[in-house]
Amino acid sequence: MELVDLYDENRLPLGRTAERNGQKAPGEYRTVVHVCLFDAQGRMLIQHRAEGKTIWPGLWDVSVGGGVDAGETSRQGAEREFREELGCALNLRGLRPSVTVNFDGGFDDFYLLTRDELKSQTLTLQQEEVQDARWASLEEILAMRDQGRFVPYPGSFLRFLFDMRTQFGFPTK
């Protein structure tokens, strides 16, 4: 059983935990993280979710995503998920989420960064979670989304992620 810390609507800790996918009471929220890794050519590393996943099985998604465990910070959760799913260390020390999206069950922190030296062939994929990974342009991702092969984020949100990367020059950690 995986536990998550619970927060109120202002993201203040409630001092309680709950089962990750269990029912939460009104006013209880959890934290989810995503990492969007870009290369110098402006492509995003995307992952092909395993067929056995409960949510969005078999679809392509942003570089990494997952729940933050009880006792972890958002940053620690993002680093752990990156290491688990792609087999690479990622140091986000000193960085805060580039974008936070509120959803019904909590807060979804997106970390955007450029790391050109990482090549998809050097990855060690966690087979239970990820069946493939590759670099893709915004146009490729939008086409995959329109074909039902990518997690159905709004197209405007995917464009926003790419725009944020180019406008604000995210770190190259």
N, C-alpha and C positions, 0 to 999 in steps of 0.2 A: 504494500500500500504506500503510494507516494503522497507525502503531505506538502501542503503549501501554506504560507503565511497569509493571514486575512487582513485586509485594510478597509478603512471606511471610504466614503466617496471623495474625501480630500487626500487620499492615499496615506493616511495616518495609520500606523499599525494598531490592530485591535488586541494584540497580545494572545491571539488564538490561531490554531491551525485547523485545516480541514483536509479531507481526501481530495486529491487533485481534481478528479472528475465528479466528485460527489455534489449533491445539491447544496447550494449556499443559501443562507437566510437573506432576506431583504437587507440591503445595506452592507453586505459582505462581498469583498472583491479580492481577486488574486492578480498576480503579475505574470505576463507572458512576454517573451522576448523574440526578436528576429534580428538577424544580422544580414545586411545586404552588402556583399563584397563586390567591389568594382575593380576592373583593371584599367590601365592607362588609356586603353582604346575606348573606354566608356561602356564596356560590356559588364553585365552582372553575372556572377557565378550563380547558377540555379541548380536545384537538386530535384531529382525524380523520386518522389515519395514511394516507399515500399507498398506493395499491393495489400499487405496485411494491416496497414494503418487504419485506425478507427475513423479518423477524420481525414477527408480528401485522399483516400487511397489511390495510388497509381497516377496522381497528378503531379505536374511540375510545380515548384514553389521557389521562393527566394532562397538565398544561400543556406540559411539555417533558421530554425524556429523551434520553440518549445516552452514549456512551463518552468518557472523559477521555483526551485525547491525551498521548503521551509528552512530558514536560517541563512539563505543566500541573498545577496543583493541582486538587483537587476543585472549589473555588470558581471558578477560572478556567474549568474545563470547563463548569460550570453556566451561567456568564455567556455563554460562547461559544455553547453550544447554544441558549440563549434568543434570542440575537441572530440566529443562523443560521435557526432554525426559525420564529420569530415576527417577526423584523425590528425588534426593540426592544432598546435597551440596558437592562441590568439590573445594578445595582451591589450586589453581595453583600459588599463589603468589611466586615470586622469580624464577619461572620456565619459560623457553622459549621453543618454539617448538623443539621437538627432531628431526623432519624431516620436510622440506618444499618441496612440490612438485609444480612445475609450471604447470598450465594447460592453455588452450586457453584463458579462461576468467579471470585468476588471479592466486592467491597464495593459496595453500592448506596446512595449518599447522597441523601437527600431533603431539599430546602430548602423550607420552608413559609413563605409570607409573604403579606401583604395589600397590594394595590396597587390601590386603588379607581379611580384616574383612568384606568387602562388599559381601553379599550373594544375589544372584539374587531374592530370595523369599522376600527380604525386600524392593524391588523396588516398586515405584508407577509410572507405565508407563503412558505416555501421549498417550491416545488411538488414537488420530488423526495421530500420528507419528509412534508409536511403538506398535506392538501387542504381543510381547513376548521378553524375554531376557534369556540368559543362558551362562554358561561357555563352551568353546570349545577349543580343542587342535588345533595346526597347521594342523595336519593330517585331523582332522574332517572338518576344514574350507576349506582346499584344495579339499577334496572330495565333499563338498557342492558346491564349485565353479565349479568343473568339471561337476557336475550334473545340473548346471544352477540355483541353489538355493541360491547362494551368489553373491553379487555385483561382477562383473567380473574384479576385480583388477588383474594385472598380478601375477601369482603364485610367481614369483621371488620377487615381492614387498611385498607380504604377508610374505614370508620367511624372507625378510630383516627386517620387523617390529619385528618378533620374535627374530631374531638374534641380533638386536639392544638392545632389552630388556635384553638378557642374557649377552651380551658382555660388556654393559656399566652400568648394575645394576641401572635401573631407580628408582627414589625416591618412597618412600612409604608414600606419603602425605595422 
